[in-house]
Amino acid sequence: MTQISLLGCGLMGTPMARRLLAAGSPLTVWNRTRAKADALIADGARVAHTPAQAVAQADIVITMLEHGGVVEDVLFNPALPGAATTLRPGTLVIDMSSILPEQAQQHASKLAQQGVQTLDAPVSGGTVGAEAGTLAIMAGGLEADFERARPVLEVLGRPVHVGPAGAGQLTKLANQMIVGITIGAVAEALLMAERGGADPARVRQALRGGFAESRILEVHGLRMVEGDFAKRGSLAIQLKDLRNALHTSAGLGFDAPITRHLAALYEDAAEHGFAELDQSGLYRELQRRQQP
């Protein structure tokens, strides 16, 4: 059977690991905080001490890490030791973290020198999608490598091949632009309606099914009206993704004024103590601005 290793057992990596294990995949896991990896032993996972140990016998390696700097470290830092020290030629590395497109291309180039294939395949759908196996998966890389990865990726969600190396990350940035901007629109609209005397919960209900309908209105709008900002995906990570979108846009010579404005709002939210809330916690920043 295909031997899979997963590096990163956080909010997203843990439910993804459980889905792979439930599907019968032999899985080795590693996490910098060992206790998070150990929590998967009861589900049937093997736990490795280092990234290098985790991937030594792997056919497919999945990384689900916080940002590009961490991915670089876990793959290439000899002090850990990093995964690249033991990756075998022919291994397929699927980076499902959200990083810059240019970083994905750099990692692909470095690993190719070892005969290692790569996909950048970030996801959207949050912890809910990770648990349900309904993640939107945006894959960049060679078509043949995507087809090889497809059976594994389909356990986790709905994979689509979107182009060459880096294209998956570019698609994820587009996704995060839409998500971040729409969260702002929903929050501002509900707060305006409440200021005018309408019940925001019923406003949300009335809007469902019309042209304003969206997954954001459904899920994040509900969190807003219920005041439930427990972290699923964090506001800090949403801000990181918007900054990455602006960085990439600048490199392309593309002006993104709406994203720039929303990034500034998320920055204010983080500065006012909301960074570790769910990204729908932008509602709290907009609410704060309405106070006398």
Order of alpha helices (4+ residues) and beta strands (2+ residues): beta-alpha-beta-alpha-beta-alpha-beta-alpha-beta-alpha-beta-beta-alpha-beta-alpha-beta-alpha-alpha-alpha-alpha-alpha-alpha
